[in-house]
Every structure is written in structure tokens, then in C-alpha cells.
Amino acid sequence: MMPQKNSMDVSVIIVSYNTCDLTLRSIESVYQFTKDVAFEIIVVDNDSKDQTVSKVKEQFPDVILIESKTNEGFGRANNRGAAIAKGEFVLLLNSDAFLTSNALWEFCQYMRKHVQVGVVGGELSTGRDFETVSYGNLPSLLEYFSYLGFKRLYKSYFDTKLASGIVNKTPEEKEVGYVNGADMFIRKSVFDRVGGFDKDFFLYFEETELSYRIKKAGYSSRIIPWVTIIHLVSFYREKDADFNFNKHRIYSQSRFMYFKKCNGLITAYLVNCIMAFIYLLQGITHKNKRNAVKKAFISFTAHA
């Protein structure tokens, strides 16, 4: 008997955490621009304290809503959504990311023509005067070594082959190390095959580590810049210093975890040392020496 073709093309998964207005706008953009694609939208709410849950139920009754009792983080929440997803593909769409065209159709067409591509993403734009990262190379020890001042000696090579955060500036499609997690369009079969997101990551580096495993499984990641998606990035971030240091702590721990899992324990500790040294140097030249020392300490002691 011939296998039945999957009737659901795309499962759009949006993780929300106290971003009610943005989440509603993100959902609306999918409905507004998507044509000729069978899709479902799954919202995984990470125990928001605002009106996200009630507003989604009220305004979008067809949306599948998963209500977490705790903030599970980005990767684990997406795993919960993917576990019930029926689509041939899944689009992981940030709650502060919005479609501007029929992106789902474009992504589907591209993936069906390129069977060895596991992940594809579009060009991210803030819609404002500052740029945002669309993709990057997989992080490496050489990249972090370059931050000690050496990257100016091979700037072109660093910008294209080493940098783990790149703003797209060309119209051509390209193979990349990873696609920004704000708009990862993934084959569901590949996502399941590699086990989804690593549950050890709460926030940061989770899409990078996932892309590393997808590459090891024999699939590539691509950017197709003719698809543009708005990503507001840090529009709704808190400004207080405690939050910033907490964010730096989580980021440093996730960075250590990534290198430990993908490059080994020694490399992870070397990257810690490099970043601690860089922050100490910044403390010499910046007015806020105390913050620089705190960042150096957090970077040096980060572990997982």
C-alpha cells in the first residue's frame, strides 16, 4: 500500500511568555499572508502572567494552545509543540516575529525541491534603523580567539567563515551553519530524527546546537533572503541591571554547554577564559569597571 501523503503542510509553533500583544500580532500575520498551504498554529505558553492565554482563546479559537505550568524555556516549549504537530514541516516562529509575505508557501516549495536541506530561514529585518542577525556559522574556538583583537587581520574570512552572528547583505541563497531561531523552518522528520531541541538548554544556543546535530545527520541549513520576516528582537526587554546580569549568566552557561557538547570540555573552558579576559580588558577602558568584572567572573565560572 502506498503511504498516504501528509495532508498538513506546515505546523507553525509560537512560544509565548508575557508577550500578549506581540503573540497576537504574530498569529495574525500567519493568517493574513498564508495562501495555498495547509497549516495549523500551535501556541505554547510558558506560564505567562499577562492575558496571552485568554486573548488567544478569544481571538483565535482555531489555534491549538498548550498551557505550561512553568516557564520551560525556548527549546523545551518548542519540543512540546512539535510533539503534537501534524505538519510535514514545522515553522518555529518567535512571538515577536511577523510574516510579511506568503513565507510558508515559499519555504515549502524550496524544501520540496532540495531534499537534503533540513532547515531553511528567511532574511530577518527589524523594520527599523538597526539590523538583526539572520544566520551564522557554528561557533568555534577560533572565532572566540579572534575576538582578542586578531579578527582585523583576516576580517573578510572572519565575517564570512567564522562569525556566529551574521546580518544578511546579499540576495543569493546560501548554506549556513545555523538559522536564527526566530524563523526556523524544519522538516518534521529531521526534527524527530535528531531528537528535537536538547532539553538541557533553557535559553540561548539551543537552535545552534540543534543545527549542529542536523548537520551531523547529513542535512544542511540554508537562507533564502527573498523571504523577509520582521523580528523585533529586544523590543520588550527589561532594562534593569539585575535582569541583564541574569541574562548574561544564562547566556554564558548555555555557551559553555554548547561547546562542551559539540567541541569538548577543554574547548568550553578555553572559551570561558577568553571571554573573561576580554571583559577584564573592557573594564580597563570603560567607566563601569564593576560591571565588567562581574561579567568576567560570570564568564569564567560558567559551567553546565
Residue pairs with C-beta under 8 A, 6 or more apart in sequence:
6 86
6 87
6 88
7 38
8 38
8 39
8 40
8 86
8 87
8 88
9 37
9 38
9 39
9 87
9 88
9 89
9 104
9 108
10 37
10 38
10 39
10 40
10 87
10 88
10 89
10 90
10 91
10 104
10 107
10 108
10 185
11 39
11 40
11 41
11 42
11 81
11 82
11 85
11 86
11 87
11 89
11 90
11 91
11 188
12 30
12 39
12 40
12 41
12 42
12 90
12 91
12 93
12 104
13 42
13 43
13 44
13 78
13 81
13 82
13 85
13 90
13 91
13 92
13 93
14 23
14 26
14 27
14 41
14 42
14 43
14 44
14 93
14 94
14 95
15 43
15 44
15 45
15 46
15 74
15 77
15 78
15 81
15 94
15 95
16 23
16 43
16 44
16 45
16 46
16 48
16 52
16 56
16 95
17 45
17 46
17 47
17 48
17 71
17 95
18 48
18 49
18 50
18 52
19 48
19 50
19 52
19 95
19 96
19 236
20 48
20 50
20 51
20 52
20 55
22 95
22 96
22 232
22 235
22 236
23 43
23 52
23 56
23 95
24 55
24 56
24 59
24 60
25 98
26 93
26 94
26 95
26 96
26 97
26 98
27 41
27 43
27 56
27 59
27 60
27 63
29 98
29 99
29 100
30 39
30 41
30 93
30 99
30 104
31 60
32 99
33 99
33 100
33 101
33 102
33 103
34 99
34 102
34 103
34 104
34 105
35 102
35 105
36 102
36 105
37 102
37 104
37 105
37 108
39 87
39 104
40 64
40 85
40 86
40 87
41 60
41 62
41 63
41 64
42 63
42 64
42 65
42 66
42 81
42 84
42 85
43 56
43 63
43 64
43 65
43 66
43 81
44 66
44 68
44 77
44 78
44 80
44 81
45 52
45 53
45 56
45 65
45 66
45 67
45 68
46 68
46 70
46 71
46 72
46 73
46 77
47 67
47 68
47 69
47 70
47 71
53 65
53 67
56 63
56 65
57 65
64 84
66 80
66 81
66 84
68 77
68 80
72 80
73 201
73 202
73 203
73 206
74 181
74 197
74 201
74 202
74 203
74 206
75 196
75 197
75 198
75 199
75 201
75 202
75 206
75 210
76 197
76 199
76 202
78 92
78 196
78 197
79 196
79 197
79 199
81 90
82 90
82 188
82 191
82 192
82 196
85 188
87 188
88 108
88 187
88 188
89 107
89 108
89 111
89 185
89 186
89 187
89 188
90 185
90 186
90 188
90 191
91 103
91 104
91 107
91 183
91 184
91 185
91 186
92 181
92 183
92 184
92 185
92 186
92 207
93 99
93 182
93 183
94 181
94 182
94 183
94 231
96 182
96 231
96 232
96 233
96 235
96 236
97 124
97 182
97 183
97 229
97 230
97 231
97 232
98 229
98 230
99 229
100 228
100 229
100 230
101 227
101 228
103 122
103 183
103 227
103 229
106 122
106 224
106 226
106 227
107 120
107 122
107 185
107 224
107 227
110 117
110 120
110 222
110 224
111 117
111 120
111 185
111 187
114 222
116 218
116 219
116 220
117 219
117 220
117 221
117 222
118 186
118 187
118 190
118 214
118 215
118 217
118 219
118 220
118 221
119 178
119 179
119 184
119 185
119 186
119 187
119 190
119 211
119 214
119 219
119 220
119 221
119 222
120 179
120 185
120 221
120 222
120 223
120 224
121 134
121 135
121 179
121 180
121 183
121 184
121 185
121 221
121 222
121 223
121 224
122 134
122 183
122 223
122 224
122 225
122 226
122 227
122 228
122 229
123 134
123 168
123 223
123 225
123 226
123 227
123 228
123 229
124 132
124 133
124 134
124 168
124 180
124 182
124 183
124 228
124 229
124 230
124 231
125 131
125 132
125 228
125 229
125 230
125 231
126 132
126 230
126 231
126 232
126 233
127 230
127 232
131 167
132 167
132 180
132 231
132 233
133 165
133 166
133 167
133 180
134 166
134 167
134 168
134 179
134 180
134 223
134 225
135 166
135 168
135 176
135 177
135 178
135 179
135 180
135 221
135 223
136 163
136 164
136 165
136 166
136 176
136 177
136 178
136 180
136 208
137 143
137 161
137 162
137 163
137 164
137 166
137 176
137 177
137 178
138 164
138 177
138 178
138 208
138 211
138 212
138 215
138 262
139 164
139 205
139 208
139 255
139 258
139 259
140 162
140 164
140 263
141 259
141 263
141 267
141 270
141 271
142 162
143 158
143 162
143 163
143 164
144 270
144 271
144 274
144 275
145 274
146 154
146 158
146 162
147 274
147 275
147 278
148 274
148 277
148 278
151 158
151 162
159 166
164 177
164 208
166 176
168 223
168 225
170 225
171 225
171 226
172 225
173 222
173 223
173 224
173 225
174 222
174 223
175 220
175 221
175 222
176 221
176 222
176 223
177 208
177 211
177 215
177 221
178 207
178 208
178 210
178 211
178 212
178 221
179 185
179 207
179 211
179 221
179 222
179 223
180 207
180 231
181 206
181 207
182 229
182 231
183 229
183 231
184 207
186 214
187 219
190 214
190 217
190 219
193 217
194 210
194 213
194 214
194 217
195 213
196 210
197 206
197 207
197 209
197 210
198 206
198 209
198 210
198 261
200 257
200 261
200 304
201 209
201 254
201 257
201 258
202 250
202 254
203 250
203 251
203 254
204 250
204 251
204 254
204 255
205 254
205 255
205 257
205 258
206 254
208 258
209 257
209 258
209 261
209 262
211 221
212 262
214 221
215 221
237 243
241 291
245 294
245 295
245 298
248 295
248 298
248 299
249 298
249 302
252 272
252 275
252 298
252 299
252 302
253 302
253 303
253 304
254 304
255 271
255 275
255 302
256 268
256 271
256 272
256 302
256 303
256 304
257 268
257 304
259 267
259 268
259 271
260 267
260 268
260 304
272 299
272 300
272 301
272 302
272 303
273 300
275 296
275 299
275 300
276 296
276 297
276 299
276 300
277 296
279 292
279 293
279 295
279 296
279 299
280 292
280 293
280 296
282 292
282 295
283 289
283 292
283 293
283 296
286 292
